[in-house]
Each structure stands twice: as structure tokens, then as C-alpha cells.
């Protein structure tokens, strides 16, 4: 029995000395419960809303105040003319716009009936529908408060308008998300095991004595996966257009170029992982487990980032798939140009340079 407990003690020491095992046993459950606990929700809150108040009277001010006081909306812009609505969605200033016509207050006072319009970005149909329902409920609550003291009941009609996806097709939302997830996981995982395979098979020694510079070795390992990924991108776009009926409303050349940029970012990430790990199993585990949850939860694909606590919103900024998802939605669904996705493009470019530099630096150290 004493020997049995000695083996148990030895196993504890073995686990304690292995930092990766300790991280898996203790760190990952904590990370998962935090991410799932705060991100995994169908409730929409803290969403941005813009107001186009053409009435500018007491009645319109009361509705705006009710919306501002709601935990579901944050008023991010006050528009001055209808032409600003499209720009609001193009710059992601707001997901929904409340339009109060110039005769809103006068119609309520004289005929006890008025009309408002809700315009929403329906590139994500689930969120758009939820926002329409929330805003309609707030307006209905305001109407009921008026009717509590009115002899003739008031009636406020709400008209909704869905931009970019009037038919509310779910494919418009999940196609960009699946593109980001597939490219991120496949490219990173496949490249993550390349250099590690060389170490495990013993061919690293051949590379050590070769006159080829580390930069060229890293690029040689990345280029085949880049070319194969271009084929994947082509297949995904063909299936999206001809099978799922998701049109490419923007420039195909721009979309392809941004997809190649994101692929290079993922390849750089994979090369970095492979340069700092010693086994294919570890490299695959890091690329799969370390990227799957952030890609699904923190990219805005499945759950709105605005719903998350500040800490997770900050963390989402370092998830490459978030920026690529925004690019695909802007170009493919909204039909926008390079000027609307310049920020996302610069972020991905910066990530690529940083990750590739770190990969080359670590690879060079291991060659010495």
C-alpha cells in the first residue's frame, strides 16, 4: 500500500512539473466557464442605436429618453437627415436607427395616431429581429403610459425596414462566420505541426546545416498551405453563391484579397505555435483548443460582442477572426469598399507582421 501511495505522489509531482498539463487541468476550465458564462447568451443588450428625430418636440424627446434609459440600447448618434442612415450602418456606428417623422408630435396631439420607423442592419437576422422587438416594446410601453390618462386611446404604428437582408436569411450571417472559423482553424492547425514534424522526424538537423536562411525556410513551409487555402476560399465562395444563395454584393477581388490576408495571418499564427512547441500533439492541442473557443465566442459570429463585459470586449480585439468576420460582412453582404474596412485591414496586417516576426525570431533561435 505504501508503494501504491508513492506512485500516486510521483504522479502528482509529474503533473506539477508539467506546466502544460497544469494549464489544461486548472486553467482551461476557468477560461471556459468565464467565456461561456458571459458570452453564451441569446439576450441582446447594450446595442448601439442612432436616432433621427425630425419632430424635435416633447413626445419625441420622451421616446428617446425611454430608449436611452433602457439597458438594451446605447444611443450612439443623433442624425440630422435620412441620408445619414446608410452611412451609420456602413461605419458600424449603430445596428438600428429610430426615425421619428416631422409630424410625429403633431399627429399624436391632433389625431391620437402617429407613425415611427425602425431601420436595422439585418446582416445578422437574429439580432435584427431581436432589436426590432425590443424597440417596439419600448415604444408600446410609451403608448400605454399615454393611454392611462387619455380619453381617446393613442396609437403609435411601428414600421420596420431590414437593410442588406430583407428576407432574413440565416445564411447571410453564418457564411461569413464559417469562413472565418474554417480558415482560422485549418490554416493554423496545419502549419502549427510543420516545424514540429521536422523536429520529431529528425530532419531538423538537415535544415540546420543547409545554407538556406530561416526566413526562406519559414516561407517555404507556409506557401503550399497558402495556395491550398486559396482553393478552399474559392470553393467556399462558390458554394455560398450557388448553393446557399448568398450573393457577393461587393468586389470579388477585394474579398479574395482580404481572405488571402487573413490566411497569411493564420499561417503566421501557426508557424509561431510550431516554433515554440516540441511535439505535434502539443501544437495541435494549442491550435485547436486555444483558437476554437475565441473564434466561436469572441468573433461576433455567434454572439454580439456588445453583450460581453468590458474585459472580454478588450480580449476580442486580439482575435484575428473578429476582424475578418467584419470584413466579410462589409464586403460580401453590405457591398462596401476598401474605405469602409480600412481599420480591419490595418489590424490584420499588423497582426500578420507581428506574428510572422515572432515566428521567425523563435525559429532562428532554435536553429542556433
C-alpha positions as CSV (number, residue, x, y, z in Angstrom):
1,X,0.0,0.0,0.0
2,X,2.9,2.3,0.8
3,X,4.3,1.7,-2.7
4,X,0.9,2.5,-4.2
5,X,0.8,5.9,-2.5
6,X,4.3,6.5,-3.6
7,X,3.2,6.1,-7.2
8,X,0.3,8.5,-6.6
9,X,2.8,11.0,-5.1
10,X,5.1,10.6,-8.0
11,X,2.3,11.2,-10.5
12,X,1.3,14.4,-8.6
13,X,4.9,15.6,-8.9
14,X,5.0,14.7,-12.6
15,X,1.8,16.7,-13.2
16,X,3.0,19.6,-11.1
17,X,6.2,19.9,-13.1
18,X,4.4,19.8,-16.5
19,X,3.1,23.3,-16.9
20,X,1.0,22.5,-20.0
21,X,-0.8,19.7,-18.1
22,X,-1.5,22.1,-15.2
23,X,-2.8,24.7,-17.6
24,X,-5.2,22.1,-19.2
25,X,-6.4,20.8,-15.8
26,X,-6.8,24.1,-14.0
27,X,-6.6,27.0,-16.5
28,X,-8.9,25.8,-19.3
29,X,-11.9,25.1,-17.2
30,X,-11.7,28.5,-15.6
31,X,-11.3,30.2,-19.1
32,X,-14.2,28.2,-20.5
33,X,-16.6,28.9,-17.7
34,X,-15.8,32.7,-17.9
35,X,-16.2,32.8,-21.7
36,X,-19.3,30.7,-21.8
37,X,-20.8,32.3,-18.8
38,X,-20.6,35.8,-20.2
39,X,-20.7,35.3,-23.9
40,X,-23.1,32.4,-24.3
41,X,-26.4,34.2,-24.2
42,X,-29.2,34.9,-26.6
43,X,-30.1,38.2,-24.9
44,X,-29.2,41.4,-26.7
45,X,-28.1,44.3,-24.6
46,X,-26.0,47.5,-24.8
47,X,-26.6,47.6,-28.6
48,X,-25.9,50.8,-30.4
49,X,-28.9,52.8,-31.7
50,X,-29.0,56.0,-33.7
51,X,-31.9,58.5,-33.6
52,X,-33.2,60.6,-36.5
53,X,-35.6,63.0,-34.7
54,X,-37.3,65.2,-37.3
55,X,-40.1,66.1,-34.9
56,X,-38.0,67.6,-32.0
57,X,-40.9,68.0,-29.6
58,X,-41.9,66.8,-26.2
59,X,-43.3,63.5,-27.4
60,X,-40.2,62.5,-29.4
61,X,-38.0,63.5,-26.5
62,X,-39.9,61.3,-24.2
63,X,-39.4,58.3,-26.5
64,X,-35.7,59.0,-26.9
65,X,-35.4,59.2,-23.1
66,X,-37.1,55.9,-22.7
67,X,-34.8,54.2,-25.2
68,X,-31.7,55.8,-23.6
69,X,-32.8,54.6,-20.1
70,X,-33.2,51.0,-21.4
71,X,-30.4,48.5,-20.8
72,X,-30.9,47.2,-24.3
73,X,-29.7,50.3,-26.1
74,X,-27.0,52.9,-26.1
75,X,-27.7,56.0,-28.2
76,X,-24.5,56.4,-30.2
77,X,-25.6,59.0,-32.8
78,X,-28.2,61.7,-33.4
79,X,-28.8,62.0,-37.1
80,X,-29.9,65.1,-38.9
81,X,-31.2,63.8,-42.3
82,X,-32.2,60.5,-43.8
83,X,-29.1,60.3,-46.0
84,X,-27.0,59.6,-42.9
85,X,-28.8,56.3,-42.2
86,X,-26.9,54.3,-44.7
87,X,-23.6,55.8,-43.6
88,X,-24.4,54.9,-40.0
89,X,-24.6,51.2,-40.9
90,X,-21.6,51.3,-43.2
91,X,-19.4,52.7,-40.4
92,X,-20.9,50.3,-37.8
93,X,-21.9,53.4,-35.7
94,X,-25.3,51.7,-34.9
95,X,-27.2,48.5,-35.6
96,X,-30.6,50.1,-35.6
97,X,-32.0,53.6,-36.4
98,X,-35.2,55.0,-34.9
99,X,-36.8,57.5,-37.3
100,X,-39.3,60.0,-35.8
101,X,-41.1,61.9,-38.7
102,X,-41.5,65.7,-38.5
103,X,-45.3,65.3,-37.9
104,X,-44.9,62.8,-35.0
105,X,-45.9,65.0,-32.1
106,X,-48.5,66.9,-34.1
107,X,-50.2,63.7,-35.2
108,X,-50.3,62.5,-31.6
109,X,-51.9,65.7,-30.4
110,X,-54.5,66.1,-33.1
111,X,-55.5,62.6,-34.3
112,X,-54.1,60.5,-31.5
113,X,-52.2,58.4,-34.0
114,X,-48.6,58.6,-35.2
115,X,-46.0,56.6,-37.0
116,X,-42.3,55.8,-36.4
117,X,-39.9,53.7,-38.4
118,X,-37.2,51.3,-37.3
119,X,-34.4,50.7,-39.7
120,X,-31.9,47.9,-38.9
121,X,-28.9,46.2,-40.2
122,X,-30.2,42.7,-41.0
123,X,-26.8,41.1,-42.0
124,X,-27.4,39.2,-38.8
125,X,-31.1,38.5,-39.0
126,X,-31.5,37.1,-35.4
127,X,-30.0,40.2,-33.8
128,X,-32.0,42.5,-36.2
129,X,-35.3,40.8,-35.3
130,X,-34.5,41.0,-31.5
131,X,-33.6,44.7,-31.8
132,X,-36.9,45.4,-33.6
133,X,-38.8,43.6,-30.9
134,X,-37.0,45.4,-28.1
135,X,-37.5,48.8,-29.6
136,X,-41.1,48.1,-30.4
137,X,-41.8,47.0,-26.8
138,X,-40.3,50.3,-25.5
139,X,-42.5,52.3,-27.9
140,X,-45.5,50.3,-27.0
141,X,-44.8,50.9,-23.3
142,X,-44.7,54.6,-24.0
143,X,-48.0,54.4,-25.8
144,X,-49.6,52.6,-22.9
145,X,-48.4,55.3,-20.5
146,X,-50.2,57.8,-22.6
147,X,-53.4,55.8,-22.8
148,X,-53.5,55.5,-19.0
149,X,-54.8,59.2,-18.8
150,X,-56.3,59.6,-22.3
151,X,-60.0,59.6,-23.1
152,X,-59.3,58.6,-26.7
153,X,-56.5,56.0,-26.9
154,X,-53.3,56.8,-28.6
155,X,-51.8,54.6,-31.3
156,X,-48.2,54.5,-32.5
157,X,-47.6,52.4,-35.6
158,X,-44.1,51.0,-35.9
159,X,-42.8,50.3,-39.4
160,X,-39.7,48.1,-39.7
161,X,-37.2,48.1,-42.5
162,X,-34.4,45.5,-42.9
163,X,-31.3,46.5,-44.8
164,X,-28.9,44.1,-46.6
165,X,-31.0,41.1,-45.8
166,X,-34.7,41.9,-46.2
167,X,-35.7,38.2,-46.4
168,X,-33.9,37.5,-43.1
169,X,-31.9,34.5,-44.4
170,X,-29.7,32.9,-41.8
171,X,-27.0,32.1,-44.4
172,X,-26.2,35.8,-44.6
173,X,-24.9,35.5,-41.0
174,X,-23.3,32.1,-40.7
175,X,-21.5,32.1,-44.1
176,X,-19.1,34.9,-43.0
177,X,-18.7,33.3,-39.6
178,X,-18.0,29.8,-41.0
179,X,-15.4,31.3,-43.4
180,X,-13.6,32.9,-40.5
181,X,-13.7,29.8,-38.4
182,X,-12.7,27.3,-41.1
183,X,-9.8,29.4,-42.4
184,X,-8.6,30.2,-38.9
185,X,-8.6,26.6,-37.6
186,X,-7.5,24.8,-40.7
187,X,-4.7,27.1,-41.6
188,X,-3.3,27.5,-38.1
189,X,-3.6,23.8,-37.3
190,X,-1.9,22.6,-40.4
191,X,1.0,25.0,-40.2
192,X,1.4,24.5,-36.5
193,X,2.7,21.0,-36.9
194,X,5.1,21.6,-39.8
195,X,8.3,22.6,-38.0
196,X,7.4,20.3,-35.1
197,X,7.2,17.4,-37.5
198,X,10.7,18.2,-38.7
199,X,11.9,18.0,-35.1
200,X,10.2,14.8,-34.3
201,X,11.4,13.0,-37.5
202,X,15.0,14.2,-37.1
203,X,15.1,16.2,-40.4
204,X,15.7,19.4,-38.5
205,X,19.4,18.5,-38.4
206,X,19.5,18.6,-42.2
207,X,17.9,22.1,-42.1
208,X,20.5,23.2,-39.5
209,X,23.4,22.6,-41.9
210,X,21.7,23.9,-45.0
211,X,22.7,27.3,-46.3
212,X,19.0,28.4,-46.5
213,X,18.1,31.3,-44.3
214,X,15.5,30.9,-41.6
215,X,13.2,33.4,-43.3
216,X,13.2,31.3,-46.5
217,X,12.6,28.1,-44.6
218,X,9.6,29.6,-42.8
219,X,8.2,31.0,-46.1
220,X,8.7,27.7,-47.9
221,X,6.6,25.9,-45.3
222,X,3.8,28.5,-45.5
223,X,3.4,28.9,-49.2
224,X,2.0,25.5,-50.0
225,X,-0.7,25.9,-47.4
226,X,-1.4,29.4,-48.7
227,X,-2.0,28.1,-52.2
228,X,-4.2,25.2,-50.9
229,X,-6.2,27.7,-48.8
230,X,-6.9,29.8,-51.9
231,X,-8.5,26.8,-53.4
232,X,-10.6,26.4,-50.2
233,X,-11.6,30.1,-50.4
234,X,-12.7,29.6,-54.0
235,X,-14.8,26.5,-53.1
236,X,-16.4,28.3,-50.1
237,X,-17.4,31.3,-52.2
238,X,-18.8,29.1,-55.0
239,X,-20.9,27.1,-52.5
240,X,-22.1,30.3,-50.8
241,X,-23.3,31.8,-54.1
242,X,-24.7,28.8,-56.0
243,X,-25.8,26.6,-53.2
244,X,-26.7,28.9,-50.3
245,X,-27.9,31.8,-52.4
246,X,-25.6,34.3,-50.6
247,X,-24.6,37.0,-53.1
248,X,-21.3,38.8,-53.2
249,X,-22.6,42.3,-53.2
250,X,-19.1,43.9,-53.1
251,X,-15.9,43.5,-55.0
252,X,-14.9,39.8,-55.5
253,X,-11.2,40.9,-55.9
254,X,-11.3,42.8,-52.7
255,X,-13.0,39.9,-50.8
256,X,-10.4,37.5,-52.2
257,X,-7.5,39.8,-51.3
258,X,-8.8,40.2,-47.7
259,X,-9.3,36.4,-47.4
260,X,-5.7,35.9,-48.5
261,X,-4.5,38.5,-46.0
262,X,-6.4,36.7,-43.2
263,X,-5.0,33.3,-44.4
264,X,-1.5,34.7,-44.1
265,X,-2.3,35.9,-40.6
266,X,-3.5,32.4,-39.7
267,X,-0.4,30.8,-41.3
268,X,1.8,33.2,-39.2
269,X,0.0,32.2,-36.1
270,X,0.5,28.5,-36.9
271,X,4.2,29.0,-37.6
272,X,4.6,30.8,-34.3
273,X,2.9,27.9,-32.5
274,X,5.1,25.3,-34.2
275,X,8.3,27.3,-33.5
276,X,7.7,27.3,-29.7
277,X,6.4,23.7,-29.2
278,X,8.2,20.4,-29.2
279,X,5.6,17.9,-30.2
280,X,2.9,17.7,-32.9
281,X,0.3,16.7,-30.2
282,X,1.0,19.9,-28.2
283,X,1.0,22.1,-31.3
284,X,-2.3,20.6,-32.5
285,X,-3.9,21.0,-29.0
286,X,-2.9,24.6,-28.8
287,X,-4.1,25.4,-32.3
288,X,-7.4,23.6,-31.8
289,X,-8.3,24.3,-28.1
290,X,-6.6,27.7,-27.9
291,X,-8.3,29.1,-31.0
292,X,-11.6,27.3,-31.4
293,X,-13.3,29.0,-28.4
294,X,-12.1,32.5,-29.1
295,X,-13.0,32.1,-32.8
296,X,-16.6,31.0,-32.0
297,X,-17.3,33.1,-28.9
298,X,-15.3,36.3,-29.4
299,X,-15.5,37.0,-33.1
300,X,-19.1,38.3,-33.1
301,X,-20.2,35.4,-35.3
302,X,-22.5,33.7,-32.8
303,X,-22.9,36.2,-30.0
304,X,-22.8,40.0,-30.2
305,X,-19.6,41.4,-28.7
306,X,-21.5,44.4,-27.3
307,X,-23.2,42.0,-24.9
308,X,-20.0,40.9,-23.3
309,X,-18.2,42.5,-20.3
310,X,-15.5,45.1,-20.9
311,X,-12.7,42.6,-20.3
312,X,-14.0,40.2,-23.0
313,X,-14.6,43.0,-25.4
314,X,-11.0,44.0,-25.0
315,X,-9.8,40.4,-25.4
316,X,-11.8,40.1,-28.6
317,X,-9.6,42.8,-30.2
318,X,-6.7,40.3,-30.4
319,X,-8.8,37.6,-32.1
320,X,-8.0,37.8,-35.8
321,X,-11.3,36.1,-36.9
322,X,-13.2,39.0,-35.4
323,X,-11.7,41.5,-37.8
324,X,-12.0,39.1,-40.8
325,X,-15.7,38.4,-39.9
326,X,-16.4,42.2,-40.0
327,X,-14.6,42.4,-43.4
328,X,-16.6,39.6,-45.0
329,X,-19.9,41.0,-43.8
330,X,-19.0,44.5,-45.0
331,X,-17.8,43.4,-48.5
332,X,-19.9,40.3,-49.2
333,X,-23.2,41.3,-47.5
334,X,-23.2,45.1,-47.5
335,X,-21.3,45.6,-50.7
336,X,-18.9,48.2,-49.2
337,X,-15.4,49.2,-50.5
338,X,-11.9,49.3,-49.0
339,X,-12.5,52.6,-47.3
340,X,-15.1,51.0,-45.0
341,X,-12.8,48.2,-43.9
342,X,-9.5,50.1,-43.8
343,X,-9.3,49.7,-40.0
344,X,-9.9,46.0,-40.1
345,X,-7.4,45.6,-42.9
346,X,-4.7,47.5,-41.0
347,X,-5.3,45.5,-37.8
348,X,-4.9,42.2,-39.7
349,X,-1.8,43.5,-41.4
350,X,-0.3,44.5,-38.1
351,X,-1.1,41.1,-36.6
352,X,0.5,39.3,-39.5
353,X,3.7,41.3,-39.3
354,X,3.9,40.8,-35.5
355,X,3.1,37.0,-35.6
356,X,5.5,36.3,-38.5
357,X,8.3,38.3,-36.9
358,X,7.9,36.3,-33.6
359,X,7.8,33.0,-35.6
360,X,11.0,33.9,-37.4
361,X,12.7,35.0,-34.3
362,X,11.9,31.9,-32.4
363,X,12.8,29.7,-35.3
364,X,16.1,31.4,-35.7
365,X,16.9,30.9,-32.0
366,X,16.2,27.1,-32.3
367,X,18.5,26.9,-35.4
368,X,21.5,28.2,-33.5
